[in-house]
Amino acid sequence: MGGFDKAKDKTEQLIGRAKEKLGDATDNEGMANEGRAQELKGKAKEEWHDLQEKGDDKLHDAKERLTGDDEDDRR
């Protein structure tokens, strides 16, 4: 996963957590729930990006084993 995607996912989680805390502090249940949802959405995106990265790595490793060469060595 790119650093930019990771930063966006973490930012979304932090904003969600802040909304949740603010909602709790002001007895605004709607804002607290919105914050929890936003934090969960950020976590889900982060997990999805991590899974994509792992899949790409596995695909690259399998391709190396099948072809017998390392693409990184050619550069």
C-alpha positions in Angstrom: 0.0 0.0 0.0 1.3 3.4 -0.8 2.2 5.8 1.9 -0.5 8.2 0.7 -3.3 5.6 1.1 -2.1 4.6 4.5 -2.0 8.3 5.6 -5.6 8.8 4.3 -6.9 5.7 6.1 -5.2 6.7 9.4 -6.5 10.3 9.0 -10.0 9.0 8.5 -9.7 6.9 11.6 -8.4 9.9 13.7 -11.2 12.2 12.5 -13.7 9.6 13.3 -12.3 9.1 16.8 -12.3 12.9 17.4 -15.9 13.1 16.3 -16.9 10.3 18.6 -15.1 11.9 21.6 -16.7 15.3 20.8 -20.1 13.7 20.4 -19.7 11.9 23.7 -18.5 15.1 25.5 -21.5 17.1 24.2 -24.1 14.3 24.5 -24.6 14.4 20.8 -25.3 10.8 20.1 -25.6 11.3 16.3 -22.1 12.8 16.1 -20.7 10.1 18.3 -22.2 7.4 16.1 -21.0 9.1 12.9 -17.5 9.2 14.4 -17.6 5.5 15.3 -18.8 4.7 11.7 -16.0 6.9 10.2 -13.4 5.3 12.3 -14.6 1.8 11.3 -14.6 2.8 7.7 -11.0 3.9 7.9 -10.0 0.7 9.6 -11.8 -1.3 6.9 -10.0 0.6 4.1 -6.7 0.0 5.8 -7.4 -3.7 6.1 -8.4 -3.8 2.4 -5.3 -2.0 1.3 -3.2 -4.4 3.4 -4.9 -7.4 1.8 -4.3 -6.0 -1.7 -0.6 -5.5 -0.9 -0.3 -9.1 0.5 -2.0 -10.4 -2.6 0.3 -8.4 -4.9 3.3 -9.8 -3.0 2.1 -13.4 -3.3 1.5 -12.9 -7.0 4.9 -11.5 -7.5 6.5 -14.4 -5.6 4.6 -17.0 -7.6 5.6 -15.3 -10.9 9.2 -15.4 -9.8 9.0 -19.1 -9.0 7.3 -19.9 -12.3 9.7 -17.8 -14.5 12.8 -18.5 -12.5 13.9 -14.9 -12.5 13.6 -11.8 -10.3 12.3 -8.7 -12.1 14.1 -6.5 -9.5 17.5 -7.9 -10.7 16.9 -6.6 -14.2 16.9 -2.9 -13.1 
